[in-house]
Amino acid sequence: MAFHVAFISNMFTAEVMSMSNPDPKPRVQSRGRRRPAARAEASARAHDAAQAMWLDGRLAAISDLEDRIAEVVREATGRIAFSTSLGREDQAILNALASIGAPVDVFTLDTGRHYPETLETLNESELRYGHKIRIVAPEAAELEALVARDGIMGFRLSIENRKACCEARKVRPLRRALAGAGSWITGLRREQSAGRASVPFAEWDEEHRLIKISPIADWSPERLDSYLASNRVPVNPLHARGFPSIGCQPCTRATGPGEDSRAGRWWWENEEGKECGLHSPRAREAAA
């Protein structure tokens, strides 16, 4: 009898609770309201990746650099940005942009530690092409805090310190410069290093939420040299002194015979995966 009464009491309590607090459908509806947004975002990402893949195929079918740039201008949506390090590859692209009058936002990252020759190349390029190159600098407060913590040459004490320096001087300024852009042109080549061997002409960059374009990805050093010479493009004199890749002065040295073209960058570190973070493979892996 006690069990029977308790059972009826429990049924009555459950019924009352059900009437006063009906099935919690709002929680289900809330999840449902989020699903269309998630689906829309996934659909947009798939569309962007497909567009980048389509553009990659289009650029692969074009051999002339100027024609590739013209195709990018025709097909890209939104602002097109070009980040130049003023190295040989970027100088070739700068020449192509100027030759067809491409409406591209050209900028360079002034880390505060460039070789004087790099700054001279910047000035010579502006005079040659009659186009101002936008200077993007790090936040002064961030640099002061970095140096106060690690010291003026603290980036050589550990990989973590070096990456923190690159983050403050290059990665964050790049992020600011690319904000709102639809496409980003770079001078990456597949032969620059093993880590860049599979660089496509165009790919979706999830980190910066834009299409990343490398119009000379398939160029050999010989083809690059030929283009620079035939067009009389201003070239950083350090290249003739054994610097195939030029970055900040404390972090770049000339390379020897047989060395990888990027062996002179952060030479005190392990050869594997040496990047500053501007062209991290993380974005490519995320899009795969």
C-alpha positions, 0 to 999 in steps of 0.5 A, spaced: 500 500 500 505 504 501 508 503 494 502 504 491 500 511 494 507 513 493 507 511 486 500 515 485 503 521 489 509 521 484 505 521 478 501 527 481 507 531 482 510 529 475 503 531 472 503 538 476 510 539 474 509 538 467 503 543 467 507 548 470 513 547 466 512 544 459 517 540 455 523 545 454 522 546 447 525 553 447 532 550 448 531 545 442 529 551 438 535 555 440 539 550 438 535 550 431 536 557 430 544 556 431 544 551 425 542 555 419 547 560 421 552 554 422 550 551 415 551 558 412 558 559 414 560 552 412 557 554 405 560 560 405 567 557 406 566 551 401 564 557 396 570 561 398 575 554 397 571 552 391 573 559 388 580 559 390 581 552 387 577 555 380 582 561 380 588 556 382 586 552 375 585 559 371 592 561 373 596 555 372 593 555 365 596 562 364 604 563 363 605 570 362 606 574 369 602 580 367 596 576 364 596 572 371 595 579 374 590 581 370 586 575 371 586 576 378 584 583 378 578 581 373 576 575 378 578 577 385 572 580 389 574 586 394 580 589 395 586 586 393 593 587 397 600 585 395 605 585 401 612 586 398 618 584 402 622 588 396 626 581 395 627 579 388 620 575 387 616 581 390 620 586 385 618 582 379 610 582 381 611 589 383 613 591 376 608 586 373 603 590 377 605 597 375 606 595 367 598 593 367 596 599 372 593 594 377 589 597 382 592 593 388 594 596 395 601 595 395 604 595 402 611 593 406 612 591 413 617 596 416 620 591 422 624 597 424 630 592 423 631 592 415 638 592 412 639 599 409 639 596 402 632 594 403 630 601 405 634 604 399 630 599 394 624 601 397 625 608 395 628 606 388 622 602 387 617 608 388 621 613 384 621 608 378 614 606 378 611 612 381 607 609 386 607 610 394 608 603 397 604 603 404 609 602 410 606 598 415 609 598 422 609 595 429 605 597 435 610 601 439 607 599 445 608 592 443 615 592 441 617 596 448 614 590 452 617 585 448 624 588 448 623 589 456 622 582 457 626 579 452 632 584 451 634 587 445 637 581 442 633 576 446 630 573 439 636 568 439 635 565 446 629 561 444 625 559 438 619 562 442 622 568 443 624 569 436 617 567 434 614 572 439 619 577 436 616 576 429 609 576 431 610 583 434 614 586 428 611 582 422 605 577 424 600 582 427 602 588 423 600 584 417 594 582 420 592 589 420 594 591 413 590 585 410 583 586 414 578 587 410 581 585 403 578 579 399 585 577 396 592 577 398 598 577 393 605 574 395 611 572 392 612 565 394 615 560 390 615 552 390 623 552 389 624 557 395 624 551 400 622 544 402 616 547 406 613 551 400 614 545 395 606 545 394 604 552 394 598 553 389 597 559 385 591 560 389 588 558 396 583 559 401 587 562 407 582 561 413 587 565 418 586 571 414 579 569 411 581 571 404 584 568 397 592 567 398 595 568 391 602 566 389 602 568 381 610 566 380 609 559 384 612 555 379 617 560 377 625 557 377 630 562 379 633 562 372 626 564 370 626 570 375 633 572 373 631 573 366 624 577 368 628 581 372 634 583 367 629 583 361 625 588 365 630 592 368 627 591 375 630 594 381 633 589 385 636 589 392 644 589 392 644 584 397 642 579 392 648 579 389 652 578 395 649 571 397 643 573 400 637 569 396 632 571 402 632 577 405 629 579 412 631 583 418 638 584 419 640 580 425 636 574 423 639 574 416 646 572 413 648 570 406 648 563 404 653 558 401 654 554 395 648 548 395 645 551 401 637 552 401 635 559 399 632 560 406 638 557 410 640 564 411 634 566 415 634 564 423 640 560 421 642 558 429 635 554 429 633 547 426 632 547 419 625 544 419 619 549 418 623 555 419 618 561 418 616 567 421 608 566 421 607 570 415 606 564 411 604 559 416 602 552 413 597 552 418 592 556 414 593 551 408 592 545 413 585 548 415 583 549 408 584 542 406 
